[in-house]
Structure formats: C-alpha cells, structure tokens
Amino acid sequence: MTNLKDKLLGTLGGLGIILYYSLTFIFCFAPIYFLPISLWWVIIITIVAFIFPTVYGLISPILWIWGLVETIVGPQGWITYVFYVLFVLWLIISFIPFVYNLFKAFSKNK
C-alpha cells in the first residue's frame, strides 16, 4: 500500500493522502461493521489496525471471512452489496497474492 500512497501523493498531493487514509479506513472498517461484536471491540480493532498494521495483516483474513459469513446470513441491502465489492477487491489485492507467494515459497523448499 505504500506504493499506492506514494502514487496518490505524487498525483493528487494533499488530496491523495486524504484519499489514501480514507480507503485504508474503509478497508479496515468494512469487515468489522458486520461482525456481532460490541462497539469497544470495533474501536480496539480499528486502533490496532492503524497503530500495528502487521498485526492487522495477520487478523485481516479472519475478519474478512467472518464478515462475509455474517453478511451472507444477515439481511441484504445496499451496504451488503458494497461489502461484497470490497471483499472481492480485498481478495484481489491481498489474499490471492498471499496464497500465491505461500505456494511459491513451499515449492522452492522441495
């Protein structure tokens, strides 16, 4: 994401930084929104995501998949459709490259 941050900063300046942090917040908050947890857990997870991005990177797949399950089971509306789009983007941006690199690392060890 740092590369995206640099591109947005170089292209749009200050507006690019605002856009970058807005997208980061949306991608952090989207899976948490649908989880049946209290507001305090939402605040704690969001703070952890911004202070310790590596920790959030480790728990992110769990939150996204749990959020997807809760979204599918729950009532459908426009916000759930937005979540589905964000979930597909998350798969493309984060999860698919992770799985690809994981398989590549294990295949080199043999």
N, C-alpha and C positions, 0 to 999 in steps of 0.2 A: 504494500500500500504506500510505502514511502515514494516509490516511483510515481504513483498516481498523484501524490501530494505535491511532488516537485513539478509535474506537468501542469497541474491546476494552478499552482502558484505562478509558474512562468507564463502561463497563458492568460489567466484572469486576475492575477495579483491578489489583492486582499479578498476579493470576492471568491477566488479559488480556494483560499484557506477556509472561508466560511462554508463553502460547498463541501469541501473535504470533511470537515468535522461534522457537518450535518449528515452526510452519508454514513460516516463512521457511527454516529449516534443511532441512526435508523437501523443499520445492520446489527448493532449491539442490542437495541431495544426490541426489535421485531419478534425474535423468538420468545423473549421474556414476557411480552404482552399477553400471550395466550396461555401461559402456564398458570395452574391453580395454586399460586403461592401468594404470600402476603406482600404488602407494599414494602415492608422493610427488606425482604429478600430481593425485591426488584431493585431497590436503591443500592443495596450492598453489591449485587452482581454488576450493576452499571458502574459503580465506583471502581470495583476491581478490574473491570474491563478497560477503563481509561488509565488507571494507575499501573496495572500489571498486564499489559497486552499478551504476554506469553501465557499467563495462567488462563486468560480468557480464550486464547487459541486452543488450549487443551480441553476446556469445558464447552467450547462452542459447538462441536458436533453433537454433544449430548443435548444441549439446549435447543438446537435447531430441529433435531429429530423428535424430541419430546414435544416441542411446539407444533410440529407438523401433525403428530398424532392427536394432540388436543384440538387442533384446528379442524381436522377431518371429522372428529367426533362431535364437535360443537356446532352451533348454528352457523349457517353460511350467510355471508353478507359481503359488501364491497371490501371491507377491511381484510377478510379472509382471502379474497382474490389477490389483493396486494401482497399478502403474506406468501401466497403460492408463487407469485412472480419473484419475490425476494428470495424465496427458498431455492428456486431454480438458478437464480443469479449466484447465490451462495455456493451451490453445487459446482457451478462452472468456475467460479473464482477460487474457491478454497478447497473443497473436498476432492474433486476429481484430480487436480494436480498432486494433492497429498497422497492419494491412493496410488497414483502413477509412480511417484517418487519412492513410495514404500515398496512396491513390487520391483522397481528398478534396483533398489538397494539390496533386496533379498536375492535377486537373480545374480548380482555381481559376487555375492558371497559363496556361491556354489562352485 
